[in-house]
Amino acid sequence: MTDITPFTTHLLQSMQAFVPETALIVTFLLALAADLIWKKQRHISGYMALAGFIVTGFLLVQQQSVTGITFSGMLVIDHFGIFIKWVILLSAMLVVLFSFISGELHQAYTRLGEYYILIVGMVFGMFLLTGASNLVMIYLAIETMSISSYILSGYTKFVRRASEASMKYVIYGAVSSGVMVYGFSLLFGLTGSLQLHDIGAYLQQHSVDNLTLLMAGIMILAGFGYKISAVPFHYWTPDVYEGAPVTITALLSVASKAAGFAAMLRFFRLAFTAPFTAVDADWTVIGSIDWHFVLAVLAVLTMTLGNLVALWQSNMKRMLAYSSIAHAGYMLMAVAVLNDTGVAAILIYFFTYMIMNLGAFLIVQLVADKTGSEDLEAYSGLGYRSPLIGVALTVFLISLTGLPPTAGFIGKLYVFTSVISAGYVWLAIVGVLNSVVSLYYYVRVIRNMYLRDVESQGSKITFTPAVLALVLLLAVPTLILGIWFGPLVDWANLSMAITAFH
Amino acid sequence: MNFPILTWITFLPLAGMLAVLLVPKGKDEQGQELSKTIIRWIAAGTTFLQLVLAIILYFSYDTALAGVNDLKSFQFVEKVSWINAHLPMVGDINIEYFLGIDGLSVPMVLLTAIISFLAIFPSFGINKAVKGYFAMYLLLDLGMMGVFTALDFFLFYIFWELMLLPMYFLIGIWGGPRKEYAAIKFFIYTLVGSVFMLLVMIGLYHSTGTFNLVELMNQGNFMPGGIFSGTGTTLRLVAFMGLFIGFAIKVPVFPFHTWLPDAHVEAPTPISVILAGVLLKMGAYGMIRIAFPIFPDAFAYFQTLIAWIGMISIVYGAFCALGQHKVGKRDFKKLIAYSSVSHMGLVILGLASMRPEGITGAIFQMFNHGIITAMLFMIVGVIYDRAHTRGLDDFGGLAKKMPIYTGIMAVAFFAAIGLPGMSGFISEVLVFLGAFKTYPVLTVISGLSIVLGAAYMLWALQKIFFGQLPEKWQGPWDPTGRIYKTDDVNLREIVALVPLGVLVIFLGVYPNPVLNLMTGSVTQLIELMKPFIH
């Protein structure tokens, strides 16, 4: 009989590092039970979810100094993952808050109990994906978060376009994860391992068939590209973002993307670059495939297409969908440099992007609830009809454009800094020209709000103080981070090292 | 600690803006909107205080200290660490709140304060969304003043970008019929320029580890291996070109000038005044503060090209202004807008000469052009407010109807032509003196354009003031007598115009008060550039 003590000890140790995720599972179950017991309370599972997220947050704080490998290398706990987990957790909390005030969800002829529970499930999947360092784990995590998000995006099931969105999402999701698994199997066949760091070690010591490796890499990129909606894997994005409830669109555009970026960075760090690089140095790419270039091309395609197509949109949600594709492109620039500075830049960018993008979606939700339209025309004169909302949306849009003194500028500044210091001047030039293009469609909304319908001051739109407080909760940090960003940079700097195995 | 006068002068408009935003809505007994009046006077008070501070600054400025690339001889310096964060491979990001002035910036600070205050008076005529207007006006003022006082590149960039949004709104909300087009065109053109500036800023930071503009001028601070290290490398030439284009769009010089006529024509009068009076100067200021001294080797490489660009702008602008004589399409504002392109080309030519006379003349020309063009736009505003048209063909014989107005306008027009005894004359002569030594042929060609300038200006003057008064203007402007009691300029307009006119004549006779400010700094700048010029 074999001694299973080392295994159980490791398992128990792993469970200790797994507390935040465990808290999410408990939240999931408690919310489910609460929803069954207090049936009359529409939002009871939402309150439970929010409480659970707060507890998870506390547990994350406790983990701040932990770095470790758990479950036989399935999951990794490191500062990088924890930063991303914060982005996911904060955006999930905000989205739950948005859901409390969403008219769209209230009008939907469905119960809301499962809605909040599925959000918790989705966050759990994202947490797993953020730490996953094994090919199977990556796949399972992606499926966990995807299944929740498929249902959520069609949650208002009597709205035709929501059902359409959900359907499209399922089909595209199935195809791309199928392609990714195929890529995984090629990689497994080449290296004989599912562990990312073993794959990296094998590739470093043996030479493998380049074409197969390239194919495997690109197929896996298709899977990640689908999650972060990079061109040409972005086709689902506009339809799903337009069809899904605004709250879910907001969550998909930030949290789901963050998890996708985390998995992608971890994959490249562990499997395709050499583990032993000095601090403050470029990662050494294993093999002869120029991943820098592949990723740079992906970045250029993603931001250019996102921005150019956004120019033609007349629906706010659809426009923000394309804008989120463009933002994925900006961040891919920092992935393409494949070094720690790039990771820090992505972390900074994500934090700022979370605030400004959620802010913009919140206002889309508020305006849609009041005017019944997501069309750009619905924003005519908004700056006069509801001054605070107008100013806040202006701040968010300016920040999305990347102009100072807003948070978005800081994100762009660091992304371009990482790109330029790695010597990719051409990429930086494409990037800044793209942000000029983006100005045009963001300003179009500002134009409608302030330059059109100036005299429509009669029909004021008013909001409750709680709603306005929520708007300010996002607008004020957008401005503050624009002029005081030292702590954010320091935090990103502490978190940029993706644990490489020894 | 001394009184932080530069912080006050820069951020006073912000305080004014907050005050404006806090004014509650209210009407007095007669049903007049009291809040509008209060807002207007808050704005006037804020900018007046700013002007007072600028005058104090002027009198306590020590002309013996040079500045430019000498950290110790900057004056009224305020330096506080602002952002300090570490990043791998880039090093410590160290951004400072660093303000200070020298001879290159003092004239511009004065100009900004003068124009910002005087343009408040035509702003009193704005009746739509008054609160928003003055809030944006003061925010714009903050950005402009900040650009001229900042000595940290990052801070400079923030102020530079801060002006874009208020300007977009000021043109876009309170502008003319094609305001949306003009506003977005202005926004996009300027942003294209500034994103290149952003990249160069990041590159410079990567090469030196500092945003401090003064330290960036010291070639010894460039670390080996940085992307802009070395002299005359391709990347340095590209970077210089990026900066130059960014600033040239703002000046604007040919071929980046096409946003200017649109912006000027559509903008409301006071915003045209600020645009011509201050905003255009930022481009040229950016060149002498940033592009030239940080990349002297690249300047030397492109010197002749820059001189050519200056010359082409002078001639092209003058011809475009002349082209405004096509019957039916003659727009007074467009005429002045194109004359601005021509006159700012003169600044570029002066800078390209890299001679003491040329640079001094260029900076003085920036100052004078600011004053004179501000006057011209206010003058257009006066008749536009009354007649609601700017078509040159709609007028004639106004001299009899508006004698005082005619007098003021004659001063402004002769100053714009460069008549001796007016300030414009001195700066033009200085520019030509300097430029002739370096580029005799280009200077002669540019000099001929002065004749063109005289032609279009005199023609416009004659068209508006002499000849037959059209039938429709025979009666009083305002038969009810509520807005305009008399036909001639009213007190508010005189208060705005006369100080500018006095300044034009005074500096034309006795230019030393402004010239003395910059002599030391100009010499210092040339000493810095000299080793690189062949």
HADDOCK unambig.tbl for C-alpha pairs under 7 A between the chains (distance, minus, plus):
assign (segid A and resid 280 and name CA) (segid B and resid 88 and name CA) 4.99 0.50 0.50
assign (segid A and resid 280 and name CA) (segid B and resid 89 and name CA) 5.31 0.50 0.50
assign (segid A and resid 281 and name CA) (segid B and resid 89 and name CA) 6.96 0.50 0.50
assign (segid A and resid 341 and name CA) (segid B and resid 87 and name CA) 6.84 0.50 0.50
assign (segid A and resid 341 and name CA) (segid B and resid 88 and name CA) 5.86 0.50 0.50
assign (segid A and resid 341 and name CA) (segid B and resid 89 and name CA) 6.88 0.50 0.50
assign (segid A and resid 403 and name CA) (segid B and resid 161 and name CA) 6.81 0.50 0.50
assign (segid A and resid 404 and name CA) (segid B and resid 158 and name CA) 5.61 0.50 0.50
assign (segid A and resid 404 and name CA) (segid B and resid 161 and name CA) 6.37 0.50 0.50
assign (segid A and resid 404 and name CA) (segid B and resid 162 and name CA) 6.75 0.50 0.50
assign (segid A and resid 405 and name CA) (segid B and resid 158 and name CA) 6.33 0.50 0.50
assign (segid A and resid 417 and name CA) (segid B and resid 202 and name CA) 5.87 0.50 0.50
assign (segid A and resid 420 and name CA) (segid B and resid 203 and name CA) 6.57 0.50 0.50
assign (segid A and resid 421 and name CA) (segid B and resid 206 and name CA) 6.29 0.50 0.50
assign (segid A and resid 432 and name CA) (segid B and resid 195 and name CA) 5.86 0.50 0.50
assign (segid A and resid 436 and name CA) (segid B and resid 188 and name CA) 6.73 0.50 0.50
assign (segid A and resid 436 and name CA) (segid B and resid 191 and name CA) 6.46 0.50 0.50
assign (segid A and resid 436 and name CA) (segid B and resid 192 and name CA) 6.23 0.50 0.50
assign (segid A and resid 451 and name CA) (segid B and resid 172 and name CA) 6.10 0.50 0.50
assign (segid A and resid 451 and name CA) (segid B and resid 173 and name CA) 5.17 0.50 0.50
assign (segid A and resid 484 and name CA) (segid B and resid 83 and name CA) 6.82 0.50 0.50
assign (segid A and resid 486 and name CA) (segid B and resid 83 and name CA) 5.43 0.50 0.50
assign (segid A and resid 486 and name CA) (segid B and resid 84 and name CA) 5.92 0.50 0.50
assign (segid A and resid 486 and name CA) (segid B and resid 85 and name CA) 5.42 0.50 0.50
assign (segid A and resid 489 and name CA) (segid B and resid 85 and name CA) 6.19 0.50 0.50
assign (segid A and resid 490 and name CA) (segid B and resid 85 and name CA) 5.82 0.50 0.50
assign (segid A and resid 490 and name CA) (segid B and resid 86 and name CA) 6.58 0.50 0.50
assign (segid A and resid 493 and name CA) (segid B and resid 87 and name CA) 6.10 0.50 0.50
